[in-house]
């Protein structure tokens, strides 16, 4: 053996020893202490960024009424003021009558898991000494506490050394505290419940797959997190397929003396029976998830559903068509409805105000619209390109961040923490990097999940990363295929949030894969020597 080879092997062995010592699994007590501290710190950070120096949040463009009117409250802003230009956190008691409440003032009830948070906040408002019957700052406090608890769970359940867990959870914290997302915490919107639910799904999935078989606790927590998330807003029902995939990915029971696999000569029926037998707890959870999701979808306002699919045609399909008259003909609609292009359902020139509207509703259905896109795949590609461009604009400039008495002008936007916003603004010049990030992240997650040498927590991280990317892709296409250009930036906020989480997840997967390859290098040198 040459001196050069010996020195190289010795150097690699020393480096590998240092690496192994640096990534040694921390003690449970140390992890729990660090988790409590991290959760507390990020709760305080969130409260400070929302309240220190004056409250910040998000103005109401009218959508907030459908969520809060069920609680018998109304915003305490002056009637001459524009509620979307500033934040008005105080709500006073008010009696709503008939169609003045509900989705789009239709009288139809609006359902969201955010109402659970609002109900608690309303009870907490007088306890905290806040003015009015409901103060949005109480909602922000409850959501900040939930956020800190989720950060603590992530510190406990993420794989890797403690310092790496804290770095990754710190990145998660920066994402949630970004002005693009945190402002929803003090607002009359239901997006905040969606963010908390999506974030909670991450430790839920890590717990689900922490062992070789899916744990019952993981199934329960994943089911609860998925239901809370999907019922936050109707567009989040796109999580249903990935939730079912996650619950059924691994067996959830192990029979004594048997393995999860069956003999090679078993029939398909035997294989399928065995597959069901080792997943029966997860199958029960899947039935529950499907039932609640179906009930939530059926309970949605008919007026809102009509609005969504109206926008899909008149604000997305027709304005971006080379031949909008041909599109109307293909859909079976009267071509005279071309006059309603670039309108919303409630505008003065709306197609709903024409004598052709009843005929339109009979011929044009969501399935007909989707089929038309499938028959024209180039339109789908163009639509996806516009959606990616829309993702790079996180700031909602039509909704102010400051109270009216703060000294800030109307529609002023706060940037107390705006790391993610800055990154996405940079990506505006190279939007192709966004789908590239998706591909890199899901590839790293899939590789880590499939490595036989990886421990179960690391493989759980890989599976969770794969699910995050699948979830954001489903959410992306749900938005662009339905509402399309109508309020695109606001509707893509969940896709933006999950895309931002891809950055720390991809980095963690890469570090865990690199750590294994680096630690194995001395053995390769020794074998070659």
C-alpha positions in Angstrom: 0.0 0.0 0.0 1.5 3.4 -1.0 2.0 6.2 1.5 -0.5 8.4 -0.4 -3.2 5.7 -0.2 -2.6 5.2 3.5 -2.7 8.9 4.2 -6.0 9.3 2.2 -7.6 6.4 4.1 -6.5 7.7 7.4 -7.9 11.2 6.7 -11.2 9.7 5.6 -11.4 7.5 8.6 -10.8 10.5 10.9 -13.4 12.5 9.0 -15.9 9.7 9.2 -15.3 9.3 12.9 -16.0 13.1 13.4 -19.1 12.8 11.3 -20.4 9.8 13.2 -19.8 11.6 16.5 -21.6 14.7 15.2 -24.7 12.8 14.1 -25.0 10.6 17.1 -28.6 10.3 18.1 -29.3 12.7 21.0 -30.9 11.5 24.2 -34.6 11.5 24.6 -34.4 13.9 27.5 -32.3 16.3 25.5 -34.7 16.1 22.5 -37.7 16.8 24.6 -36.1 19.7 26.3 -35.0 21.2 23.0 -38.5 20.6 21.6 -40.2 22.5 24.4 -37.7 25.4 24.1 -38.1 25.5 20.3 -41.9 25.4 20.5 -41.9 28.2 23.1 -39.4 30.3 21.1 -41.3 30.1 17.8 -44.6 30.8 19.6 -43.1 34.0 21.0 -41.5 34.9 17.6 -44.9 34.5 15.9 -46.7 36.7 18.5 -44.0 39.3 18.4 -44.1 39.5 14.6 -47.9 39.9 14.7 -48.2 42.3 17.7 -45.0 44.1 18.5 -45.0 47.7 17.2 -48.7 47.4 16.5 -50.9 44.6 15.2 -50.6 43.4 11.6 -52.9 41.1 9.7 -55.0 41.2 6.6 -57.9 43.4 5.5 -61.3 41.9 4.6 -62.3 42.0 0.9 -65.8 40.7 1.8 -65.0 37.0 2.1 -64.6 37.2 5.8 -68.3 37.8 6.4 -69.3 34.3 5.4 -67.0 32.9 8.1 -67.8 35.2 11.0 -71.4 36.1 10.5 -72.4 32.7 11.9 -71.0 33.9 15.3 -73.3 36.9 15.4 -70.5 39.5 15.0 -69.6 42.2 12.5 -66.5 44.3 11.9 -66.4 47.5 14.0 -65.0 49.6 11.1 -66.5 53.0 10.1 -69.2 52.5 7.4 -67.3 55.0 5.2 -64.1 53.0 5.4 -62.9 50.4 3.0 -62.4 47.2 5.1 -59.9 45.7 2.7 -57.5 48.7 3.0 -56.8 48.2 6.7 -57.0 45.6 9.4 -60.0 46.0 11.8 -59.4 43.4 14.5 -62.4 44.2 16.7 -65.8 42.6 15.9 -69.0 43.6 17.8 -72.3 41.7 18.3 -74.7 41.9 15.4 -77.9 40.1 14.4 -77.8 38.9 10.8 -81.0 38.3 8.9 -81.8 35.9 6.0 -79.5 36.3 3.0 -77.3 38.9 4.5 -75.3 36.1 6.1 -73.7 33.0 4.5 -71.7 32.4 1.4 -71.9 35.4 -1.0 -74.9 36.7 0.9 -76.9 33.7 -0.3 -78.2 32.6 3.1 -76.4 29.2 2.6 -74.2 28.3 5.6 -70.4 28.3 5.1 -68.5 25.5 6.8 -64.8 25.5 7.8 -62.6 24.0 10.5 -61.5 27.6 11.1 -64.8 28.0 12.9 -63.5 25.8 15.7 -60.7 28.3 16.3 -63.1 31.3 16.0 -65.4 29.8 18.6 -62.6 29.4 21.0 -61.3 32.9 20.3 -64.7 34.4 20.9 -64.9 32.8 24.3 -61.3 33.9 25.0 -61.8 37.5 23.9 -63.3 38.8 27.2 -60.9 36.7 29.2 -58.0 38.5 27.6 -59.6 41.8 28.2 -59.9 42.5 24.5 -62.6 44.8 23.1 -65.8 43.7 21.4 -67.5 40.3 21.1 -64.6 38.9 19.1 -61.1 40.1 18.6 -59.0 38.7 15.8 -55.9 39.0 18.0 -57.4 36.1 20.1 -57.5 34.0 16.9 -53.8 34.9 16.3 -52.9 33.9 19.9 -54.5 30.4 19.5 -52.9 29.8 16.1 -49.5 30.9 17.4 -49.8 28.4 20.3 -50.8 25.6 17.8 -47.8 26.6 15.6 -45.4 26.3 18.5 -46.8 22.9 19.5 -46.3 21.7 15.9 -42.7 23.0 15.9 -42.1 21.0 19.1 -43.5 17.8 17.5 -41.2 18.3 14.5 -38.1 18.6 16.7 -39.1 15.3 18.4 -40.0 13.3 15.2 -37.5 14.5 12.6 -34.5 12.3 12.0 -30.9 13.3 12.4 -28.8 15.0 15.0 -30.5 17.6 17.3 -28.7 20.6 15.8 -29.9 19.6 12.3 -33.5 19.2 13.6 -33.4 22.6 15.1 -32.1 24.1 11.8 -34.8 22.5 9.8 -37.6 23.4 12.2 -36.2 26.9 12.2 -36.7 27.0 8.4 -40.2 25.7 8.9 -40.7 28.6 11.4 -39.4 31.2 9.0 -41.9 29.9 6.3 -44.9 30.1 8.7 -43.8 33.5 10.0 -43.4 35.0 6.5 -45.7 37.9 5.8 -47.3 36.0 2.9 -48.7 33.4 5.4 -48.6 34.8 9.0 -50.9 37.8 8.2 -53.8 35.3 7.8 -53.5 34.5 11.5 -55.1 37.9 12.3 -57.8 38.0 9.6 -61.4 36.9 9.0 -60.3 34.2 6.5 -60.1 30.4 6.9 -56.7 30.1 5.2 -55.0 30.0 8.6 -56.6 26.7 9.5 -55.3 25.3 6.2 -51.7 26.4 7.1 -51.9 24.9 10.6 -53.4 21.7 9.2 -50.8 21.3 6.5 -48.0 21.9 9.0 -49.5 19.4 11.4 -49.6 16.8 8.7 -45.8 16.8 8.6 -45.2 15.4 12.2 -48.3 13.3 11.8 -46.8 11.4 8.9 -43.5 11.1 10.6 -45.2 9.5 13.6 -47.3 7.3 11.2 -44.2 5.7 9.6 -41.8 5.9 12.5 -41.9 2.1 12.9 -41.9 -0.7 10.4 -45.7 -0.8 10.7 -47.9 2.2 10.8 -48.7 3.1 14.4 -52.3 3.5 15.7 -51.3 6.9 17.2 -50.0 7.9 13.8 -53.2 6.9 12.1 -55.3 8.8 14.5 -53.2 12.0 14.4 -52.9 11.8 10.6 -56.6 11.3 10.2 -57.4 14.2 12.5 -54.9 16.5 10.8 -56.1 15.6 7.3 -59.8 16.2 8.3 -59.0 19.5 9.9 -57.0 20.6 6.8 -59.5 19.4 4.2 -62.4 21.0 5.9 -60.6 24.4 6.2 -61.5 25.3 2.6 -63.1 23.3 -0.2 -60.1 23.6 -2.5 -58.1 21.6 0.1 -60.2 18.5 -0.6 -57.5 17.9 -3.2 -55.6 16.3 -0.3 -57.9 13.3 -0.2 -55.9 11.1 -2.6 -52.6 11.8 -0.9 -54.2 11.2 2.5 -55.4 7.8 1.4 -52.0 7.0 -0.1 -50.3 7.9 3.2 -52.6 5.9 5.4 -52.3 2.8 3.2 -48.6 3.1 2.3 -47.4 0.8 5.0 -49.0 -2.1 6.9 -50.6 -1.1 10.2 -50.6 -4.5 11.9 -48.2 -7.3 12.1 -49.3 -10.9 12.8 -47.1 -13.0 14.9 -44.9 -15.4 13.1 -45.7 -13.9 9.7 -44.1 -11.4 7.4 -45.9 -8.7 5.5 -45.1 -10.4 2.2 -46.8 -13.5 0.8 -45.3 -16.4 -0.9 -44.4 -15.9 -4.6 -46.9 -18.6 -5.7 -49.9 -16.9 -4.0 -52.8 -16.0 -6.1 -53.9 -12.4 -6.7 -56.9 -12.9 -4.3 -54.6 -14.2 -1.6 -52.3 -11.3 -2.0 -55.1 -8.8 -1.9 -56.6 -10.5 1.1 -53.3 -10.3 2.9 -52.9 -6.7 1.9 -56.2 -5.8 3.4 -55.6 -7.9 6.5 -52.5 -6.0 7.5 -54.1 -2.6 6.9 -57.5 -2.9 8.5 -57.0 0.0 11.0 -55.9 2.3 8.2 -58.8 1.2 6.1 -61.2 2.2 8.8 -59.5 5.6 8.9 -59.8 5.9 5.1 -63.6 5.2 5.2 -63.9 7.9 7.9 -61.8 10.4 5.8 -63.8 9.7 2.6 -67.1 10.0 4.5 -66.3 13.4 6.1 -64.7 14.7 2.8 -67.8 13.7 0.9 -70.1 15.2 3.4 -68.1 18.4 3.5 -68.2 18.7 -0.3 -72.0 18.0 -0.4 -72.6 20.7 2.2 -70.8 23.4 0.3 -72.8 26.4 -0.9 -74.3 25.9 -4.4 -73.7 29.6 -5.0 -70.0 29.2 -4.3 -69.7 26.2 -6.6 -71.4 28.1 -9.4 -69.0 31.0 -8.8 -66.0 28.8 -9.0 -67.0 27.1 -12.3 -68.2 30.4 -13.7 -64.7 31.8 -13.2 -63.2 28.7 -14.8 -64.9 29.6 -18.1 -65.4 33.3 -18.2 -62.2 34.5 -16.4 -59.8 31.7 -17.4 -60.8 29.7 -20.4 -62.3 32.3 -22.7 -59.9 35.2 -22.1 -56.9 32.9 -22.7 -58.4 31.3 -25.9 -57.4 31.8 -29.5 -61.0 31.2 -30.4 -63.4 31.8 -27.5 -66.5 31.4 -29.7 -65.4 27.9 -30.6 -64.9 27.1 -26.9 -68.5 28.2 -26.1 -69.7 26.0 -29.0 -67.7 23.0 -27.7 -69.1 23.5 -24.3 -72.7 23.6 -25.7 -73.2 27.2 -24.6 -74.8 30.0 -26.5 -72.1 31.9 -28.4 -73.8 35.2 -27.5 -72.4 34.7 -24.0 -69.1 36.0 -25.3 -70.2 39.4 -24.1 -69.7 38.1 -20.5 -66.0 37.3 -21.0 -63.7 38.7 -18.3 -66.6 39.1 -15.9 -67.4 37.5 -12.5 -70.7 36.0 -11.6 -71.7 39.1 -9.6 -70.6 41.7 -12.0 -73.0 43.9 -14.1 -72.2 42.1 -17.4 -72.4 38.6 -15.8 -73.7 35.8 -18.0 -76.0 35.0 -15.0 -77.9 38.2 -15.8 -78.7 37.1 -19.4 -81.6 35.1 -20.7 -79.1 32.4 -21.8 -78.0 31.5 -18.3 -80.5 28.7 -17.7 -79.6 27.0 -20.9 -75.9 27.4 -20.0 -76.4 25.7 -16.6 -78.1 22.7 -18.4 -75.3 22.1 -20.9 -72.1 23.2 -19.1 -71.0 21.1 -16.2 -67.6 20.8 -14.4 -67.1 17.4 -16.1 -67.7 19.1 -19.5 -65.2 21.8 -18.7 -62.5 19.3 -17.6 -63.2 17.1 -20.7 -62.7 20.1 -23.0 -59.3 20.7 -21.5 -58.3 17.1 -21.8 -59.2 17.3 -25.5 -56.9 20.3 -25.8 -53.7 19.4 -23.9 -51.8 22.4 -25.2 -54.3 24.6 -23.2 -53.5 22.7 -20.1 -49.7 23.4 -20.5 -50.4 27.1 -21.0 -52.6 27.1 -18.0 -50.0 25.5 -15.9 -47.4 28.1 -17.1 -49.7 30.9 -16.0 -50.2 29.2 -12.7 -46.4 28.9 -12.0 -46.1 32.6 -12.9 -48.8 33.4 -10.4 -47.0 31.5 -7.7 -44.2 34.0 -7.7 -46.4 36.8 -6.5 -47.1 36.0 -2.9 -48.0 39.5 -1.8 -51.7 40.3 -1.9 -51.6 44.0 -2.6 -55.3 44.4 -2.6 -55.5 43.6 1.2 -53.9 46.0 3.7 -51.8 44.8 6.6 -52.1 47.7 9.1 -54.9 49.2 11.2 -56.4 52.4 10.1 -54.8 54.4 13.0 -51.3 53.0 12.5 -50.1 55.9 10.3 -49.6 53.6 7.3 -51.4 54.4 4.0 -54.2 52.3 2.7 -53.3 48.8 1.4 -49.8 49.1 2.9 -48.1 45.7 3.2 -45.9 44.7 6.1 -42.5 42.9 5.6 -41.4 42.2 9.2 -40.4 38.7 8.1 -40.4 38.1 4.4 -37.7 35.6 3.6 -40.0 33.4 1.5 -41.6 36.4 -0.2 -38.1 37.6 -1.2 -37.1 34.1 -2.6 -40.3 33.9 -4.6 -39.9 37.4 -6.0 -36.4 36.3 -7.2 -38.0 33.2 -8.8 -40.3 35.5 -10.8 -37.5 36.0 -13.3 -36.9 32.2 -13.6 -40.3 30.6 -12.8 -39.1 27.2 -14.3 -37.1 26.7 -11.1 -40.3 26.2 -9.2 -41.4 22.9 -10.9 -37.7 22.0 -10.9 -37.7 22.3 -7.1 -40.7 20.0 -7.0 -38.9 17.4 -9.1 -35.7 17.6 -7.1 -37.6 17.4 -3.8 -39.7 14.4 -4.7 -36.7 12.6 -6.2 -34.6 13.1 -3.0 -37.6 12.0 -0.9 -38.2 8.9 -3.0 -34.5 7.9 -2.9 -34.3 8.3 0.9 -37.6 6.4 1.4 -36.2 3.5 -0.7 -32.8 3.1 0.9 -32.6 -0.2 2.8 -29.8 1.1 5.0 -31.8 4.1 6.2 -33.5 3.9 9.6 -37.3 4.1 9.8 -37.4 7.8 10.9 -35.3 8.7 7.9 -37.4 6.7 5.5 -40.5 8.2 7.1 -39.0 11.6 6.2 -38.6 10.5 2.6 -42.2 9.3 2.3 -43.5 12.5 3.9 -41.5 14.6 1.5 -43.0 12.6 -1.4 -46.5 13.2 0.0 -45.8 16.9 0.3 -44.9 17.3 -3.3 -47.9 15.2 -4.5 -50.2 17.3 -2.3 -48.9 20.6 -3.7 -49.2 19.4 -7.3 -52.8 18.3 -6.7 -53.5 21.6 -5.0 -51.9 23.5 -7.9 -54.0 21.9 -10.6 -57.2 22.1 -8.5 -56.8 25.9 -8.4 -55.8 26.5 -12.0 -58.4 24.1 -13.4 -61.3 25.7 -11.4 -60.9 29.3 -10.5 -58.1 30.0 -12.8 -57.2 33.6 -13.2 -59.8 34.8 -10.7 -57.9 35.8 -7.5 -55.2 33.4 -8.6 -52.5 34.6 -6.2 -54.7 34.2 -3.1 -56.0 30.8 -4.2 -52.4 29.5 -4.8 -51.3 30.4 -1.3 -51.4 26.7 -0.1 -49.3 25.7 -3.1 -46.9 28.5 -2.3 -46.7 27.3 1.4 -46.0 23.7 0.5 -43.5 24.8 -2.1 -41.6 26.8 0.5 -41.5 23.8 2.8 -39.8 21.9 -0.1 -36.6 23.9 0.5 -35.8 22.6 4.0 -37.2 19.2 3.3 -35.0 18.7 0.2 -32.0 20.0 2.1 -32.6 17.6 5.0 -33.1 14.6 2.6 -29.9 15.5 0.8 -27.9 15.8 4.1 -29.1 12.4 5.3 -28.2 10.8 2.0 -24.8 12.6 1.9 -24.1 11.6 5.4 -24.5 7.9 4.6 -22.3 8.2 1.4 -19.6 10.2 3.3 -19.5 7.7 6.2 -19.2 4.8 3.7 -16.2 6.4 1.9 -13.4 5.0 4.2 -14.7 1.5 3.8 -14.5 1.9 0.0 -10.9 3.2 0.2 -10.0 0.3 2.5 -11.5 -2.2 0.0 -9.8 -0.6 -2.9 -6.5 -0.5 -1.0 
